[in-house]
């Protein structure tokens, strides 16, 4: 039996997305999604504001909706490597259920050392990690941190590299949209095609959905 679509890396108007949380939820709900994490871009300046707002949205949405679970999260973005671990810890204390770090994509000047610092912190997903090294992939496997196959233009350029090393060393993968606008969110079939385009298989796609759902269940247990 196929798992429902799930996306753990998306953006609302709390950062640079185009939609308010409830509209985003409704748009993916009608696409057949089972869960969605809102992980707006954050650094030291706005971490509290983002998490507070997304927690409120999630509490009220989930109280009246049973078909789509909204998960409050954050994406630490262009944070200096030395600050990634303390900001991750702070995000957890504030109530972020999903912590994503904006990895060393080849299309932005992300600080060298970001991938490594992220993998040494208590994060869930290293997003679009670019030309990630074998050593870093092994660390992701050891720390049970998922690497992202990205559906976003630009960030997706290194999907094949990430997929190849993850398969070689047994690191876990997820598929995310990194959505900012209504047209960014991936249907189940298009997400499957992105995975196949990265050189993976239909079975890998199912495994990636499973990995994402396992993150959600693990964090729920952590929260009691």
Secondary structure, DSSP 4 states (H G I P E B T S, - for coil): -PPPEEES-B--TTTT-SS-HHHHHHHHHTTTEEEEEE--EE-TTTHHHHHHHHHHHHHHHHHH-SSSEEEEEEEE-S--HHHHHHHHHHHHHHT-SEEEEE---TTS-PPTTHHHHHHTSS-SEEE---S--HHHHHHHHHHT-EEEEE-STTGGGGHHHHHHHHHHHT--EEEE--B-SGGGSPPHHHHHHHHHHTT--HHHHHHHHHHHHHHHHHHHHHT-
